[in-house]
Amino acid sequence: MSETKYMAISARIPKDMHDEMLRVAEVLNMSSIQIISASIDSFLNLVKDQENEPDDLKVARFAYNLKNKKEQ
């Protein structure tokens, strides 16, 4: 069995995007690293297969919308 290799990346993003990411991460009980990793994975999957939205994205959207409805 091959061992998974990891690479570190660094990126500069606008502050408002960062703040929104933190709000989403809090709602989903995820770390910012988990959000970034899931985002890259989802983006790559969407680029390769436009018809099938990843389940983790559907679950995250549902949880985020549920939290927003409770706050209104």
BELPEGI-V920059 format. One record per backbone hydrogen bond with DSSP energy under -1.0 kcal/mol. CO is the residue of the C=O (numbers start at 1). NH is the residue of the N-H. E is the energy in kcal/mol with one decimal. If there is no record, write none. Layout:
# BELPEGI-V920059
co:CO nh:NH e:E
co:CO nh:NH e:E
This chain:
# BELPEGI-V920059
co:14 nh:18 e:-2.2
co:15 nh:19 e:-2.9
co:16 nh:20 e:-2.0
co:17 nh:21 e:-2.3
co:18 nh:22 e:-2.2
co:19 nh:23 e:-1.9
co:20 nh:24 e:-2.5
co:21 nh:25 e:-3.0
co:22 nh:26 e:-2.2
co:23 nh:27 e:-2.1
co:24 nh:28 e:-2.4
co:25 nh:30 e:-2.8
co:31 nh:35 e:-2.2
co:32 nh:36 e:-2.7
co:33 nh:37 e:-2.6
co:34 nh:38 e:-2.7
co:35 nh:39 e:-2.5
co:36 nh:40 e:-2.4
co:37 nh:41 e:-2.3
co:38 nh:42 e:-2.9
co:39 nh:43 e:-2.7
co:40 nh:44 e:-2.5
co:41 nh:45 e:-2.2
co:42 nh:46 e:-2.7
co:43 nh:47 e:-2.4
co:44 nh:48 e:-1.9
co:45 nh:49 e:-2.2
co:54 nh:58 e:-1.6
co:55 nh:59 e:-2.6
co:56 nh:60 e:-2.1
co:57 nh:61 e:-2.4
co:58 nh:62 e:-2.3
co:59 nh:63 e:-2.5
co:60 nh:64 e:-2.5
co:61 nh:65 e:-2.6
co:62 nh:66 e:-2.4
co:63 nh:67 e:-2.3
co:64 nh:68 e:-2.1
co:65 nh:69 e:-2.1
co:66 nh:70 e:-1.8
co:67 nh:71 e:-1.5
